[in-house]
Amino acid sequence: MGTAPHPPRTVSGIGVGRTAVIAPLALVRPAPALPPEAHRLAGPADGPEAIAAALTALTEVAGEFAERAAAAPGALGEVLAATADMAADPELADMVRARIENGQGPAAAVDEAVGEVVAMLTAAGGLFAERSTDLRSVRDHVVARLLGHPAPGLPPLRERSVVCAADLSPADTAALDLEQVAALVTEAGGPTGHTAIIARQLGIPCVVRATGATLIPEGTLVAVDAANGTVTPDPDRALTEAVHRRAETERLLAEDTAPGATADGHPVPLLANVGTPHEIEQLDAAAVEGVGLFRTEVLFLDAATAPPRERQLPHYTRALAATAGAKTVIRTLDAGADKPLAFAAHDDEDNPALGVRGYRLVRTHPQLLEEQLAALGEATRALPAAEQSRVWVMAPMIATPAEARTFARLARAHGIRTVGVMIEVPAAALQAAAILAEVDFVSLGTNDLAQYTMATDRLRGELADLLDPWQPAVLALAATTARAGHSTGKPVGVCGESAADPLMALALTGMGITSLSMSAPALPAVRHALRHHTLARCQAIAEAALSATNAPEAREAARALADAEVVTRLGLGPTG
């Protein structure tokens, strides 16, 4: 007789964030399995009733997701709304109906129809592949309902717990009492998947691709260390004390709300990445110096048709009111590839990440940019004249100086005073000086820059090592862009999540990056790291990292030159 696998002493994965916590483990209920009798109808006469049951279950599950979406904050609500749309898709219903008419049982019909769509999404890659998890969640909830089983997911939490699962769907996350979630751990996923995004938004530790985590018995006390990407069952006294010290450090760090600057007073504004006006309103105005990335496409993820300027204007007006005089960097629609929008789809693209996305939509849907710039211009002109220059508008996915020139002309025609572009494409980084001759600023999107530099899909968790922001090629392009900013006297910011790594923040500052934008919970640690290093020391850290031949070597070179007390205080160990 076989024995159950023994849980590992420590599980290693990819950490998201840099905090740590100790709490009991709570396991998410697995998806329901189909019993043999569920595969076929008992007889043809059962078909109409089975079809009605399956379609009703799809409708009810779609409604539940939509209700959760309406109540969920920020990124979670956006993902849930998209999942509700999947459950309500008429094409999926037609696929289920056809299978039942061919004699399949309703649960099996849903299972196979979803499996077919998942295969298509996986083949498409990018965010389409990432949404396979969302669609499987639809399958699990509908099948459970049809079989009369409890809904998959997590039972109610009675204490703060580490939620652990093979994978977490948006529906699983929406069902959580977030006040009781101490950390998230999954065996699947990647550092840019929706579980990681939600963990960053909430400011809780997360470890993904933690193979073996679900073997840890439920209720076991575990230490989750996001900085080092580890999950340790039954932590000993030394580890427990270390985690408690780090928790106290985090509390103290949050009390410092001074503007970002190095130890010798070199200013480095610290800004927040957001997706909605609501997220801006939740920011601590005292601790955040403005918004460094407002992802406007998030506002329209569930829109079936292109939003006219009249629909967009209230969102921008509300966002600018919430920033209350602070710098606000607004990115125009970054639709396509891993951010598909129904009204800007290009279904025939074989490789959407290299296709019509971001600014390139002006080639096929020029009215989208025109309407958005008109709305942004109107929202800007409604501000007092002295405040209008604080609104910075930038275009994503710019590849050439000519594209930057055209975007700047269009934006300025609508009264936008400060115009910039994203540097996400290696070609743009290599031509940063020529691009800066056309615009007022640039902002490095390090997530996409790493993807395109390393020719690696950033949603493929198993390739996370290639997407490490410490990759020397990525660092070199960031430094090239920073040098172009210095030579032209124009700002070069970073709005990718690499800025949330305190060590990377030091290196970027040393390269000449002029501002750093990240998820708000990451700001205190970055502020602390900057405050304890002079600009000269940051420059030495940057030089050492740029001289490395691989990502681990680059990070270790930076860590070795950083203040030892800061490294210890922030938990920036060698494997962090």
N, C-alpha and C positions, 0 to 999 in steps of 0.2 A: 504494500500500500504506500502511495506517495505521501509526502508530508507537505504542509503549507510552506511557501517560501518564508524564510526568516527575514524580518525587517532589518535593513542595514543600520549600522551604528550611526552614520551620518550620511545624509543624502545631499549630493551636490547638483546644482543646476545653474541657471542664469539669473542673477539677482536684478531686481528692478527697484531702484532707490538705494538708500544707504543706511536705513535704520534697522533696528533689531527689536524683537519682542519675544516673550515667553508666555505661552498660553496652551490650553488643552486642544488637541486635534479633533476637528469635526469633519467627518467624511460625507461627501455628496452622494446621494443614492444613485446607483447606476441606471442606465437606460433599460427599459423592459425588454426581455427576450421574447421572441415569438414561439409559442408552443406549437407542436406539429399540427394540431387541429385548426389553427388559425390560418393556415396557408390556402385552404380551399373552402368554397361555399358548400354547405350540406346539400344544396340542390338549386336548380335554376330559379325556382320560385322565391328564393331568399335574396335574389339580386336587388330588386328595388329597395327593400328595407336596408340592405347592407350599404347601398349607395347613399341613401338618406342619412344613415348613421355616420358614414365617413365624412360626408360634406358638412354635416352638423358639427362634428368634432373639429374639423378644420376651421369652421367659422367661429366656434366658441374659443378655440385656442388663439386665433387671431385677435379676437376681442380682448382676451385676457392680456396678451402682449401689449395691445394698444393702450389698455388701462394702466399697465405698469409704466409704459413709456411716458404717459401724461404726468405721472407722479414722480418719475425718476429725474434726477438732476443731470445737467450737462451731457457729457459724452455717453453715459449709460442710457439716457432717454433717447438719444439719437440712434444708437445701435438697436434698441428695442423697437423703435418705430419701424426701422428697416426690416426687422424680423417679423413684425406683425404683417407687413406688406407681403413678405414671402408666404406666410401662412394663408393669406387671403388671395394669393395669385390664382386667377381663373385657369391658367394653363396647368397648374399643379392639380387643381380639382378635376380638370378634364382627363389628365393622365390617370388619376385614381379611379374615376368613373369607368374608363376604358378597361382597366385591369379587372375591376369587379364584374363587368359585363362578360369578360372572358373566363370567369369562374373563380377568381381569387377571392379570398376572404378580405374584409375591409382593412384589417390591420396589416395584412401582408401587402395589400395594394398600396397603402400609404408608404410602407417601408420601401418597396421597390421603386415607386415613383420618386420618392425623395432621393433614393440612391442614384437614380439616373440623373437627376438634376445636380446632385453633389458631384458626380463624375464630370459633368460639363463645367461646373464652376472651378473644379480643381484643375482641369485642363486649361482654363482661361488664365489662371495664375493671378497674382496680385491680390487685391482686396476681394475679388471674386472667390479665390481659393479660401481666404480667411473667413468669408461668410458661409463656407461649408459647415463650420461649427454651428452657426446660427440656424441653418436649415435642419441640421441633425437634431437640434433642440426642438424644432417644430415637430419632427418625426417622433421624438421620444414622448412629448406631451400628448400628441394625438393618439399614438399607439397605446399609451397607458390608459387614456380615457376609454378607448374602444375595448380594451381588455378588462376594464374595471379595476385597474391597479392604482395605487397611490401615484401621484405625480412624481416624476424623478426630481432629484435635487436634494436640498438640505432641509432636514426637519428644523423647526424653530429653535433658535439658539437661546439657551438660558443663562449663558455667561459669555464673556468675551473669549472668542475662540479663533484658532487658526483653521480656516476653511481650506480643505484639501480635496482635490478631484483629479481624475484622469485629464479632464479638460473642463473649463467653465464656459457655459454659454451665456449670452446676455440675459436669457430668462432665468438661469440659475442665479446670476448676480442680482437681478431685480427682486428676487424673492428673499434676499438677505436683509436682515436688520443690520444695517451698516454700523450702527452704534455698537454692535456686538462682534464685529469682525476685527480681529487684531492683525491678521495677515492673510494673504492668499498664496496658495501653493498649488501648482498644476504639473502634471507629468508631460503634457503637450504644450503647444503654444510657443510664442517667441517674444522677444523684448519689445516688439512693436504691435503685438496683437491686442485685442480688446481688453483682456484681463490685465495686461501691463498698463494700458492706457488708464483704466479705471483706478488701478492701484496708485498711479502717479497723481491722478486727480484728487484722490482721497488722502494722499500722503501716508499710506500704510506700506509696510514691507511686503515684498512679493518675490517669489522664486518660481520661475517657469522652467520647463524641461527638466524637472526634478524626478528623474526615473527612479522608481521604487518608493516614492513617498506614500502611495496609497496602500503599501504593505504595512505601514505603521499602524498599530491598533488604535481604533477610535478612543478618544479620551486620554491618550498618552500626552503628557506634558512635553512640548517641543519648543526648542529655541529656533526662531527663524531669523537669519542674518542676511538681509538683502545686500549689504556691502560685499559680503564674501560669497553670496549665492549658496548658502548651506541651510539645511534643516536637520537639527540634532535632537533625537528623542532623549528624554530623561536627562536634561543638562546637569552637569555636576556643579558643585558650589562655585568653582572659579568662573565658569561660563555664565552662571546665573548672576553673579556679582558684576561681571563685565557688562552684561546686557542692561542691568539696572543703572550702572554708571552712565552708559550711553543714553539711556532714557532721560536721566537727569540733565545730561549735557544738552540734549535736544530742547528741553524745556528752557534752559538758560539761554541757548542760542536764539530762541524765538523772541526773547525780550529785547534783543538788539534790533532796532529798526532804523538805524542811521543809514544815510545814503551809501551805496557801494563805493569802496575806495581801497587802495593799497595802504600799507603801513605808513608810507611816506606821502600820502595824500593824493595820489594819482586817481582821478575819478573813474569809476567803472559802473555806470548806471545798471541797476538790476531790475529787470522787467519780467512780466508774466506772459505766458502763452495761454490763450483762451479761445473758446469756440462760440460763445454766445454772450449777449449783454448780461444775462443772469450770472454767468461766471465772473464777469467783471464786477458786478455788484457785490459778490461774495468776498472779493479781495480785501485785505487789510490795507487801506490806503496809506497808513503810516509805514508799512513794511515794503511796499511795492512802489517803484518810481515811475510806473506807467505800464503800458501794454506793449510788448515787443513783437507779438504775433496775434492778430485777430483773424482766425480761420473762417472767412465768411461763408465758405461752402457748407459748413456745418449747419447754418441756418436753413438750408434748403434741401437737406438730404431726402426728405419725404415729399418734395414737390414733384408733381407729374408734369407740370409745364413751367416754362421759364418765368421767373418772378419779374413783373414789371417794376419800374423804378418806384412807383407808388407803394408797392408792397415792401420793397427793401428799405425805403427811407426811414420808417419808424424804428427799425432795428439799429441803424447807424446813429440816429438821433439819440436813442436810449443809451447806446454804448458810449458815445461822446459825453453825454451827461454824467454817466457813471465814472468816467475817468477824471472828471472834475479838474480840468486844467492841466493834466499830465500828458506827456507824450503818448500817442496812440498810433501804433503801426498796424495798418489794415492791409491784409493781403487780398487781392482780387481772387475770384473763383479759381480754385485749384481742382477743377473737375477732371475726371478721366483716370485711367489706370486703377490705382487702389482707392480712388474716391469717385466712383461712378455716380452720376446724377442722371435721372431718367430723361431730362430735357436736353442733355448734352451727350447722349450715348453714341458710340461708334461700334456697333456690334460686330462689324466685319474685321476688326483689328486682330491680327494674329499675335501681336506683341504690344499690348496697350501701354505698358510702361515706357515704350519708346515711340508712342504714337501721338495722337492729337489729345494733349492734356495741357492743363494750365493755360498760359498765355496763347498757346498754339490754337486754342479754340477760336481765336479771331479769324483763322483761315476758313472755318466751316460755319461758325455761329457768331459772326461779328457783332450782332445786336446784343449778345450777352454782355460783352465788355462795355459797349456803349451805354446800355441801361444801367449797369452797375456804377460806372464812372459818373453818370448823370446824377444818380442818387447820392453817391458819396460827395460829389461837388455841392449839391444842394444842402446836405447835412453840414458840410464844412462852412459854407457861406452863412449859415444860420448862427454860427458862433460869433462872439465879438471879434472884431478885426484883429485884436492883439493875440487872440487864441488860435487863429486859423492855421498858423504855421506849425502848431503842435500835432496836426493831423498829417501823418505820413502814409502814403499809399504805395504799395509795391506789387509788382507782377511776379507770379511764379513761373518757373520753367523757361526762363530766358536763356538763349544759347548764343546770341550774337549781339554785337554793338548795334546793328541795324534794328533788331527787335527792340532793344532798349530805347533807341531813339524814337521809334514809332510810338511805343507805349508812353513815353514822356510827353510827346506832342499831344496825344489823345487825352491824357490826364490833365495836363495844364490847360487844355482847351475848355475843361469843365471847372476851372478855377481852383484846382488842387495845387497848392504851392510847393509841397515837398514830395518829390516823386523818386521812387527807387525800384530796385528789382531784387529778386532772389538769386543767389549764386548756388545752384544745385547741380549744374551740369559742368563737368570738367572743362569743356570748351569755354564756358563763361569765366571760370576761375582763371584760366590761362590768359584770357583777354580782359581781365578785370579793370586794368587801367583805361582801356578804350571804352569799356562800358561805363565807367565812372565819369568819363568825359561827357556822357549823355544824360546822366541822372545825378541826383543829389546825394544818394546813399545806396549801399547794398547790404543785404543780410544773408549770411550763410545758413542754408538749410542743410545741416550736417547729416540728417537721416538719408535724404535722397542723394546728397553728394557722395556719401559712402556707397550707396547702392550702385550709382552709375560709375564711380571710379573702380569699384571692385567687381563690376559685372555680376552682381548678386542680388536676387530678389530679397528685399528687406523684410518680407513676411515669412520667409523660410527659416524657421527656428533652427534647423539643423546646420544652417550656414552662418550662424551668428558670429563665429570667430572671424569670418571675412568682413563682417560689417562692424567690427570693433572700431569705434571712432579714433582709437590710437593707432590704426594702421598708418604706417609712414607715408604712403601715397596721399591719404586723406589729409593728414597733417600738413604735408607739403603744399597742397592746393589751398588750404586755409591760410597758410603763411604767405603764399603768393598774393592772395586777395588782400590780406592785411597790409602788405607792402604797397600795393596799388593804392589803397586808401591813404596811407601815409604820404605817398608821393603826390597825390592830388589834393590832399587836405580835406578829404571827405570821410564821413563815418562808415565803418564796417562793423556791423553787429553779427551776432550769432543767435539764431532762434531755434536751432535744433536742440534736442534733449541732451546732447553731449555737454552743453553748458551747465547742466545740473550736477556734473561730476566736479567736486571741488578741486581735484588735481588738474583736470582738464581746464577748468576755469582759470587756474593760475597760468597754465601753458598758453592758453588763448590770449590772456592779457599780455603775456610776455611777447607774443607775436605781433601785438599792436591792435588787437580787436578792441573796439571802443565801447561796446555794451553787450550784456549777456541777458538772454531771455529764456525762461524755463517754466515748468510747472511751479506754481506758487509754493508748495510745501518744500521745494528744494532750496529756496532762497536763503534761509538762515545759515545753512552750512557753507554755502558759497560766499556769503557776506563775511563769515568768520574767517574763512581761509584767506580771502583777499586782505583782510584787515591785519593779518599777521605775517604778511610778506611784502617786502618792498618791490617796486617796479623792477629794479635791477635783478632781484632774486627771481622774479617771474620770467624775466628775459633769459636768465641762465637755465631755468627749467625748460623753457621753450626750446632753447638751443640744444639741450641734452636730448629732449624727446625727438626733435627733428633729425638728430644724428643716428637714431636707432634704426635697426634693420627689420624689426618686426613689432607687432603691437604690444605683446607682453614686455618686451625690452623697453619700449618707449614709455610705457606707464611706470615701470620700475625705475627708469632713469629720472622721471619726474618725482616719484615718491622719495627717492634717495636724497634729492636736493630740497625737498619741502621740510618745513619746521617739524621736528620729530614729535613735539607735544601736540601740534595740530593733527598730525597723522594719527596719533593714538586717540586723541579726543574725538575725532570724526570717524574712527573705525576704518581708516583707509589702509588696511593691511596689504601685504604683498599679493594676495589673491583676490583683492576687492574688485 
